Amino acid sequence: MKENPKILSRSIHEGKSMKFPSGPSTAMDAIDGILSFAASLGASDVHIDPRKNDILVRVRINGIMEEAGHLPSRLHGEIIARLKILAGVRTDVHMTPQDGRWRADIEGMDYNFRASFMPTYHGENAVLRLLFSHTVTNVSFAKLGFTPDHVRLVNKALARQNGLILVTGPTGSGKTTTLHTCLALKAKEPISIITLEDPVEYEIAGVRQVHINHTYGVTFAHGLRSALRQDPDVIMVGEVRDNETAKVSVHTALTGHLVLSTLHTNSALAAIPRLIDMGIDRYLLASTLRLIIAQRLIRNMCHECSATGCGICRNTGYTGRSLIAEVCEIDTYLSNAIIRGDSVSQCLEYASSRGYKQISEDGMEKVEWGVTTKEEIIRVLSE
């Protein structure tokens, strides 16, 4: 099989046991054990779910939810109260969802934790998102999993002085990481960059990063208008969530700024009708849209056991993740197609004739390279 060593990655957490530390005597011990355990496995999320007779603890590793262990019900109230204190939310509110965050050091590594609390039938549950705090450096699109053709198109769009670049895909598909990689590369230039994020996940050297705060009226649309008075060359809007944000983003791109953002669509070309449905005029979209990326995260095949299962991959057959993608450049023909109102299928037919590969094709190419398995591609694309 053809192998592309640039996108074969290994997790720093390989070989870790999935055995959850048992027998905590206090809520503090339980929380310390859970967080240390999750961090050691490279988990992205921790779910603490109260049940009738115990507390179920689960972790999400490489996008897959795995049961980690159980805690006694007697600790539930104290665990939730302690997590609320850490997250900076009200401990006396139990019937209303709350969100908070905090920062902590675990085994010498700095983490940001985002916490969400939700009332359920057996009491409040907590879901924690673990974000390893670091400054984005030494990044590249090849390391993420983009092919050389993808990298060429992305770099071409980033070299533009204005326009709109979109990264699409479902929640948890690595869109923020791709945008941060774009910004880290742009930050090497003598330009002004501002981001609007909800929340700020990773620090990017040389970039002014703004945390969206709905409590004080700092929305994406409001923040974008304010950012324009900060003399930016490049602006990243964390997500186009509504019509107002979409319109302000397009007008910002039209007035000489390079705008990067994300959108929830299943394919790259599906972003075009989505923006039109959000009230963007066809001629404005045609004038500003430069590039659309659609992506998903896949688990990389364990190359110690060739996906049969071993101690290195904890018998899952996979270690680490990379992405599969489709990257569509909006050239003159596609700009005119937007104005004409051509269908997605018509645009796809043209793009394919120019060498455009759909995300499924990129996935099967990664299978041929030995990066992942056919079963993994089917699983990811069927979700």
Phi and psi in degrees as a GROMACS rama.xvg file:
@    title "Ramachandran Plot"
@    xaxis  label "Phi"
@    yaxis  label "Psi"
@TYPE xy
-70.6162  136.882  LYS-2
-124.967  133.286  GLU-3
-108.935  98.7739  ASN-4
-67.323  -16.3311  PRO-5
-65.8321  -26.8702  LYS-6
-116.283  17.9758  ILE-7
-93.6406  112.395  LEU-8
-119.208  155.377  SER-9
-121.916  139.454  ARG-10
-75.2693  141.257  SER-11
-73.297  -6.16378  ILE-12
-105.879  15.3443  HIS-13
-60.9852  144.03  GLU-14
84.8037  -0.226049  GLY-15
-74.3376  143.515  LYS-16
-75.6028  148.889  SER-17
-91.9376  7.72881  MET-18
-73.8042  123.472  LYS-19
-82.6074  134.948  PHE-20
-61.7046  124.383  PRO-21
-104.143  164.32  SER-22
77.08  32.7101  GLY-23
-66.7204  136.949  PRO-24
-90.4638  -21.4349  SER-25
-133.255  164.292  THR-26
-62.1487  -37.9868  ALA-27
-61.8968  -44.1978  MET-28
-62.0088  -40.9068  ASP-29
-62.634  -46.1427  ALA-30
-65.397  -45.7159  ILE-31
-58.8769  -42.1666  ASP-32
-65.3143  -43.0485  GLY-33
-62.9593  -48.1688  ILE-34
-67.7136  -41.5379  LEU-35
-65.2303  -40.8664  SER-36
-62.8517  -47.3147  PHE-37
-64.7071  -42.3087  ALA-38
-64.6143  -38.2059  ALA-39
-65.9816  -25.9186  SER-40
-92.5979  -5.43045  LEU-41
72.2562  29.0607  GLY-42
-68.3656  145.359  ALA-43
-92.4409  -25.6986  SER-44
-144.084  150.262  ASP-45
-125.482  130.21  VAL-46
-110.341  124.453  HIS-47
-114.963  101.603  ILE-48
-114.982  116.121  ASP-49
-72.1339  138.295  PRO-50
-125.222  -175.122  ARG-51
-61.7824  -42.6028  LYS-52
-116.658  -5.63436  ASN-53
-162.418  -171.75  ASP-54
-118.569  123.054  ILE-55
-90.3965  128.32  LEU-56
-111.514  124.114  VAL-57
-127.474  153.921  ARG-58
-129.826  151.155  VAL-59
-107.169  118.403  ARG-60
-123.641  125.816  ILE-61
53.3696  35.1621  ASN-62
84.526  -3.90946  GLY-63
-109.518  131.587  ILE-64
-79.1705  129.805  MET-65
-130.693  138.51  GLU-66
-71.7162  130.691  GLU-67
-107.295  -27.436  ALA-68
160.102  -170.839  GLY-69
-133.953  150.365  HIS-70
-126.448  153.66  LEU-71
-68.4769  143.755  PRO-72
-60.8098  -27.8462  SER-73
-61.5047  -20.4415  ARG-74
-90.1308  -5.98168  LEU-75
-57.6632  -53.4524  HIS-76
-59.5549  -42.9246  GLY-77
-69.0673  -37.7412  GLU-78
-63.0807  -47.7771  ILE-79
-63.2023  -43.3654  ILE-80
-61.6698  -43.5944  ALA-81
-65.5397  -41.5573  ARG-82
-64.3748  -35.6522  LEU-83
-66.0921  -39.246  LYS-84
-62.9185  -45.6761  ILE-85
-60.481  -40.1681  LEU-86
-81.3473  -8.39472  ALA-87
73.8275  33.3761  GLY-88
-115.508  172.817  VAL-89
-73.373  130.816  ARG-90
-85.2801  -14.7972  THR-91
-95.3685  3.49166  ASP-92
-104.833  120.934  VAL-93
-123.644  -16.61  HIS-94
-107.954  8.22904  MET-95
-127.898  134.614  THR-96
-59.7927  143.804  PRO-97
-138.565  151.476  GLN-98
-130.251  140.86  ASP-99
-152.803  -175.824  GLY-100
-158.217  157.841  ARG-101
-156.543  173.147  TRP-102
-125.165  140.572  ARG-103
-152.051  156.363  ALA-104
-99.468  126.668  ASP-105
-125.273  114.395  ILE-106
50.7807  44.4277  GLU-107
81.3362  4.10754  GLY-108
-116.542  137.531  MET-109
-88.6697  125.157  ASP-110
-123.237  145.216  TYR-111
-100.752  134.881  ASN-112
-116.943  129.658  PHE-113
-108.233  131.391  ARG-114
-120.179  136.982  ALA-115
-124.766  127.578  SER-116
-113.835  135.094  PHE-117
-141.276  129.908  MET-118
-70.2744  131.025  PRO-119
-126.609  179.283  THR-120
-59.2508  -38.3574  TYR-121
-100.854  14.6444  HIS-122
121.201  178.188  GLY-123
-70.1195  135.696  GLU-124
-104.725  165.373  ASN-125
-134.083  135.684  ALA-126
-121.591  124.505  VAL-127
-112.099  130.914  LEU-128
-101.866  127.116  ARG-129
-99.1931  124.79  LEU-130
-126.306  115.788  LEU-131
-71.8174  120.014  PHE-132
-78.9852  118.685  SER-133
-160.237  159.274  HIS-134
-83.4524  131.574  THR-135
-70.858  112.355  VAL-136
-140.146  164.29  THR-137
50.762  45.2363  ASN-138
-103.29  157.454  VAL-139
-157.281  154.348  SER-140
-69.2449  -32.7285  PHE-141
-62.8615  -38.2223  ALA-142
-66.0776  -29.9168  LYS-143
-73.728  -27.3707  LEU-144
124.636  3.50539  GLY-145
-72.1618  142.297  PHE-146
-77.5474  164.831  THR-147
-55.8194  -38.1401  PRO-148
-64.6725  -41.2192  ASP-149
-60.9948  -46.8662  HIS-150
-59.9993  -40.6916  VAL-151
-61.0118  -44.6442  ARG-152
-68.2203  -40.6497  LEU-153
-65.3394  -45.6707  VAL-154
-62.9574  -35.7259  ASN-155
-62.7058  -43.5712  LYS-156
-68.2327  -39.5011  ALA-157
-67.1633  -22.7941  LEU-158
-76.2131  -12.7659  ALA-159
-71.1086  153.24  ARG-160
-86.3978  -17.2902  GLN-161
-152.105  172.026  ASN-162
118.067  179.06  GLY-163
-119.278  126.224  LEU-164
-115.603  126.372  ILE-165
-117.645  141.366  LEU-166
-117.292  122.327  VAL-167
-116.878  162.144  THR-168
146.355  167.15  GLY-169
-72.9212  172.994  PRO-170
-59.1719  136.43  THR-171
81.5903  20.7645  GLY-172
-101.174  9.43594  SER-173
84.7936  18.0123  GLY-174
-61.5594  -43.7432  LYS-175
-62.487  -40.2699  THR-176
-62.3936  -40.6046  THR-177
-63.8721  -44.0951  THR-178
-63.6673  -41.6834  LEU-179
-65.0069  -32.6995  HIS-180
-65.8392  -41.0486  THR-181
-59.1226  -45.9353  CYS-182
-69.6764  -38.5744  LEU-183
-61.4079  -35.5301  ALA-184
-73.3156  -41.2688  LEU-185
-66.5716  -30.1668  LYS-186
-66.7785  -14.5984  ALA-187
-75.3292  -12.641  LYS-188
-90.4175  157.222  GLU-189
-79.396  67.441  PRO-190
-133.4  170.852  ILE-191
-103.405  125.684  SER-192
-126.331  134.169  ILE-193
-128.456  139.399  ILE-194
-119.367  148.301  THR-195
-119.184  111.649  LEU-196
-130.071  150.256  GLU-197
-138.149  87.2867  ASP-198
-96.8175  -179.548  PRO-199
-73.4637  117.119  VAL-200
-97.6133  -44.8746  GLU-201
-130.284  140.335  TYR-202
-77.2031  136.148  GLU-203
-119.21  115.764  ILE-204
-59.2117  132.734  ALA-205
83.381  7.5646  GLY-206
-120.243  135.38  VAL-207
-85.3121  114.949  ARG-208
-110.105  126.298  GLN-209
-111.922  130.121  VAL-210
-89.282  122.987  HIS-211
-66.9022  133.523  ILE-212
-134.532  95.6559  ASN-213
-65.6635  -27.0744  HIS-214
-60.1469  -36.3485  THR-215
-103.788  16.2005  TYR-216
78.7416  13.2644  GLY-217
-89.1125  87.0532  VAL-218
-94.6531  173.98  THR-219
-60.8169  -45.8988  PHE-220
-64.7847  -46.1477  ALA-221
-64.7256  -44.3195  HIS-222
-63.3376  -35.3687  GLY-223
-66.6281  -42.2337  LEU-224
-61.6808  -41.4815  ARG-225
-68.5516  -37.5875  SER-226
-62.5137  -30.6418  ALA-227
-63.6016  -22.866  LEU-228
-86.3678  2.05871  ARG-229
-99.9469  14.8738  GLN-230
55.3819  54.3013  ASP-231
-87.8425  153.566  PRO-232
-98.2582  -37.0226  ASP-233
-128.698  135.376  VAL-234
-128.737  132.814  ILE-235
-108.81  124.913  MET-236
-105.295  117.227  VAL-237
-49.5199  -39.8527  GLY-238
-161.168  137.778  GLU-239
-86.8512  99.5045  VAL-240
-100.332  -21.9544  ARG-241
-146.892  172.99  ASP-242
-61.4966  -40.4236  ASN-243
-63.9918  -45.9722  GLU-244
-63.2549  -39.8571  THR-245
-61.1516  -46.6266  ALA-246
-66.4109  -43.0169  LYS-247
-65.9715  -38.5313  VAL-248
-62.8535  -44.5762  SER-249
-66.1058  -43.3235  VAL-250
-66.2602  -34.5056  HIS-251
-64.1024  -42.902  THR-252
-65.3562  -31.7115  ALA-253
-72.6682  -24.1297  LEU-254
-99.1231  26.3271  THR-255
97.5293  18.347  GLY-256
-116.32  150.684  HIS-257
-93.8677  119.841  LEU-258
-114.332  130.477  VAL-259
-118.449  137.51  LEU-260
-157.761  179.127  SER-261
-122.644  159.554  THR-262
-150.198  148.65  LEU-263
-96.0353  95.8009  HIS-264
-139.413  159.278  THR-265
-81.9753  -20.276  ASN-266
-140.789  167.095  SER-267
-65.3544  -52.0162  ALA-268
-67.9728  -21.6437  LEU-269
-66.9213  -14.0635  ALA-270
-67.6379  -26.1731  ALA-271
-66.5009  -56.9908  ILE-272
-63.8346  -29.1004  PRO-273
-62.6705  -44.971  ARG-274
-68.9597  -36.3141  LEU-275
-65.4575  -39.42  ILE-276
-63.6327  -25.6732  ASP-277
-84.2639  6.10732  MET-278
97.563  12.2686  GLY-279
-83.0487  128.436  ILE-280
-65.2364  142.012  ASP-281
-58.8537  -41.6169  ARG-282
-69.0662  -31.9889  TYR-283
-70.4682  -41.5501  LEU-284
-64.7484  -42.0755  LEU-285
-63.3687  -31.9063  ALA-286
-79.696  -21.0951  SER-287
-113.862  -30.9369  THR-288
-70.8925  124.593  LEU-289
-109.797  -39.8885  ARG-290
-155.918  142.991  LEU-291
-129.728  129.335  ILE-292
-113.865  130.727  ILE-293
-115.98  135.549  ALA-294
-147.834  160.725  GLN-295
-139.911  155.305  ARG-296
-97.0457  135.436  LEU-297
-121.533  153.725  ILE-298
-83.2049  134.952  ARG-299
-80.8895  140.368  ASN-300
-65.9453  137.322  MET-301
-70.4093  121.322  CYS-302
-91.7334  6.48304  HIS-303
-86.0152  -32.6637  GLU-304
-123.914  0.565481  CYS-305
55.8873  42.4485  SER-306
71.4967  14.2324  ALA-307
-89.2723  -17.7513  THR-308
108.06  129.531  GLY-309
-157.535  -179.541  CYS-310
-67.0739  -30.6478  GLY-311
-62.9466  -42.5757  ILE-312
-100.368  12.7273  CYS-313
56.856  36.4351  ARG-314
62.9704  22.6809  ASN-315
-93.4154  -23.4101  THR-316
88.3866  -1.31792  GLY-317
-136.311  145.048  TYR-318
-139.411  125.402  THR-319
74.3396  173.238  GLY-320
-137.768  155.028  ARG-321
-142.437  -172.484  SER-322
-121.066  160.316  LEU-323
-117.585  148.84  ILE-324
-153.475  164.572  ALA-325
-130.003  135.709  GLU-326
-125.254  117.403  VAL-327
-113.906  116.514  CYS-328
-83.7792  131.928  GLU-329
-90.1061  96.8479  ILE-330
-90.6503  -172.058  ASP-331
-60.956  -41.2682  THR-332
-62.1847  -46.5904  TYR-333
-69.5023  -32.3221  LEU-334
-61.282  -44.4096  SER-335
-66.8843  -34.0868  ASN-336
-64.6394  -36.5786  ALA-337
-62.8632  -44.3584  ILE-338
-65.3791  -38.971  ILE-339
-71.5891  -22.8772  ARG-340
86.3388  27.9618  GLY-341
-60.5864  150.189  ASP-342
-74.2643  165.678  SER-343
-60.481  -40.3429  VAL-344
-64.9845  -36.5405  SER-345
-66.5152  -42.2129  GLN-346
-65.2401  -38.879  CYS-347
-65.5574  -39.4831  LEU-348
-61.3419  -43.4113  GLU-349
-65.8718  -48.7466  TYR-350
-60.5865  -40.1526  ALA-351
-62.9603  -34.9562  SER-352
-68.114  -16.7791  SER-353
-101.422  11.193  ARG-354
97.717  5.12389  GLY-355
-67.9081  130.908  TYR-356
-110.872  131.157  LYS-357
-71.3279  163.385  GLN-358
-60.7583  -33.4638  ILE-359
-65.655  -36.5444  SER-360
-68.017  -40.274  GLU-361
-63.4381  -38.0459  ASP-362
-62.1821  -45.3164  GLY-363
-68.7283  -28.596  MET-364
-66.7538  -37.7826  GLU-365
-66.9189  -30.6362  LYS-366
-65.6776  -44.0592  VAL-367
-62.4549  -34.0431  GLU-368
-76.4099  -10.662  TRP-369
84.1829  16.5938  GLY-370
-76.3622  -40.4729  VAL-371
-146.535  -170.2  THR-372
-113.524  160.19  THR-373
-61.8025  -37.3273  LYS-374
-62.7398  -36.8701  GLU-375
-68.435  -40.2349  GLU-376
-63.816  -43.2726  ILE-377
-62.0468  -43.0324  ILE-378
-61.2473  -47.1961  ARG-379
-68.2336  -42.3986  VAL-380
-79.3211  -12.2788  LEU-381
-92.8627  -6.23305  SER-382
